[in-house]
Amino acid sequence: MGPTVSGVGVVDKSLSLVAAIAERPLSLAELVERTGLSRATVHRLAVALEAHGLLRRTAEGRFALGLHLVALGRAATEQFPLAEVAAPALSQLRDGTGESVQLYVRDGERRVCIAALESPHGLRTIVPVGAALPMDRGSAGRVLSGESTRQGWVQTVEEREPGVASVSAPVRGADGSLAAAVSVSGPIDRLGRAPGRRHGDAVLAAAASIERALRGPEGVGGTGR
């Protein structure tokens, strides 16, 4: 178990369980191994989190993220102004490309989807709002890790999921800092193995539109939030 984050031991330990399970459902023994906590402590905290709906048991008896987190995730997203500010640009990007679009922000060592619109096609990529994904796989993760290219966008093919391609561009806040990554993703059958060639310009345009909104009087940058 690493150093505490908040100094409140029970909170730090409880959230270390939630963070471990965010990767995948884990058994009690796996939770003990992943967190470094004693078996008695892990069991006590996991059962308490389960009672609050933050964890649940799978059919195999493993601990998984609880459904109450879905509601909390949606509420957190609704209270996060960037998603609201970006909504018009994301809608235009989805309609213009015909593909699924997402907006991600960095949360520690993971990226979280704070807004998503699905493609109208039957075959499409689906990333639910609130999904926490790795930083080292996928074009959005690479953008949020600071990777840059001459074109201004980053593309990946089958890096996070087989058969899926994506292209992402950085969104910078009013102060110039990296605020988010906007993405287009879809099946290789439509995007091809050079998704940036097909949709890179559209993604860059969406990023620029979001940045203008952030700088505007009603945007995140303009409100001082």
SULUR-V414790 format. One line per field, one symbol per residue. phi: phi as a letter, one per 20 degrees, with the letter a starting at -180 (. if undefined). burial: b if it has 24 or more other ideal C-beta (glycine too) atoms within 12 Angstrom, else e. A space follows every 10 residues. Layout:
phi: ???
burial: ???
This chain:
phi: .fffedndgf ffffffffff fffagcfgff fgffemefff ffffffffff fenecbdefe nfecfeffff ffffffffee fffffegfff ffffffemdf cbcdcecmec ddedbbceff ffebeccffn fdcfeecoff ffffenfccf fndcccclee cfndcbcccf ddffenffda cdcdcafggd emecfffecg ffffffffff ffffeffdef ffemf
burial: eeeeeeeeee eebbbbbbbb bbeebbebee bbebbebeee bbeebbeebb eeebbbeeee eebbbbeebe eebeeebeeb bbbbbbbebb ebbbeebebb bbbbbbbeeb bbbbbbbbbe eeebbebebb bbbbbeebbb bbbbbebeee ebbbbbbebb eeebbbbbbb bbbbeeebbb bbbbbbbbeb beeebbebbb ebbbbbbbbb bbbbeeeebb beeee
